[in-house]
Amino acid sequence: MTVIPEIPTIDLSSYIRPDATPEERTGVIEDVRSACSRYGFLQVKGHGVPLATQREVLESCRRLFDLSQKEKDSLSLKNNPARRGYERIGEQVLDAKALPDCKEVRLCSASTPSNRAAYRVLRATTLAERYR
C-alpha cells in the first residue's frame, strides 16, 4: 500500500511576531527548508494576511490568466527589471536536462513597476503594501 504524505503546513506566526526569539525564527526557517527540500512545496498559516486580501489576490490572478495570450505577454517578466510579471507556459526551465515547466506564472512583490497602467492587473496586495 502506498502512503501519501500530508502536505506540510508551516505556522509563520512565531517568525513574524515582533517579540519572536532568534530560536523561534530559526525553527520556522528550518521547517520551511525541510518542507521545500523534502516535498518541494508547503502550506502556510499564521501569516497575518486577512482573508479578504487573500481573496483579492486570487481574483487578480483569475483576471490575469483570463486575459488573451497577447495581453499576458505584454506583461512579461522579461520586460520588468525586477523580474516581476507574467511567464508563459514552457518558459521556465530550471534544469537544462529536463522538460520545461508546464505552468503559467505570476511573479509579484512589493516592488513598484515603472509602467503602472499595464502592470496594474499583476499587482498583488501584499502585507508590505497594505500596512505601509
N, C-alpha and C positions, 0 to 999 in steps of 0.2 A: 504494500500500500504506500502511495506517495503522500508525504506530509507537506502541505503547502504552508510556508511560514507566514505569520501575520506581518503586515506592513508595519515597520517601526514607527511609533509616534513619539516625538520628542517634545517635551514641555520646555518652552523657551523662557518661561516666567522667571526662573532663577538666574537667567543670564541677563535679562533686560531690566530687572529690578535695580533701582539706584543703589540700594544697600547690599547688593549681592556680593558675596565674598569671592576672592580670586579662585578658591577651591570650587565653589558652585559654578562659576563661569567655565572653569576648566572642565568640569564634569559634563556640562552641556556640549562643549566643543568636542569632547571625546565621544559622546553619544552620537553627535552628528557625523563625525568622522567614521565611526564604526558602521552606522547605518548606510552611509554612502559607499564605503568600501565593500560591505557585505552584500547589500541589496541594490545599490545604485540609485536609490530614492528613499524618501521618507515623508511622513506627515508631521505637521507641527501643530501644537496647541499652546495656549498661554502666551500668544504673540501680541495681544492687546489691540489687534485690528478689529474695529467694530464690524458686526455682521453687515450693516448697510454698506460699508466701504468694500467689503468682500464682494457683495452683490454688484456694486458699481464696476469693480474691476472685471468680473465675469461678463457683465453686459458689454463693456467696452471691447473685450476680446471677441464676443459674438459679432459685434458690429464690424470689427476689423476683418474677421475671417469671412464675413458675408460680402465684403467688397469684391469687385471684379479683380482678376489677376493683375490687370494693368494698374489699377488704383493701388493695390497692395505693393506692387513692385516699385511704385513711386515713393513708397515709404521704407525702402530697403535700408537695412542697417549699413550697407556699403556706402550710402550717401551721408552717413552721420559720423563725424569724427569720434564720437564717444561710443560707437558701435552699438547703438540702440536703434530698434526699429523692427522691421519685418524681415524674415528669412524664409524663402520659399522651400517647398518640399525638395529634398535631394541636395540642397546647397551645403549642408553641414556634413563634413567628412572629417572625423576625428582620428581615423586610422586609415592610412593610405592602402592598407591591405584588406580593408573591409568595405562593404557597400555603404553608400551614403545613408544618413538617417532619413526615414520616411515620415517626416512631420513638418508642419508649418510652425514657425517660432515667432513669438513676440518678445523681444528683449526690451526691458524698460528699467528705469531707475529714476532717481530724483533729479537727474541732470536735465537742464533746460535746453532744448534744441534751438538752433538759430531760425529754423523755418517753422514757427509756431502753428501757422494755419494748416499746413499739410500734415503736421505731426500730431495735431490735437487728438485724433482718433486713437493714437497709440498711448497717450498719456495715462499712466496708471496713478491712482490716488494712493500714495504711499504714506506711511506714518510721518516720514520726514516732511513731506509737503503739507499734510493735513494739520500737523501740530506746530508749524513754524510760528 
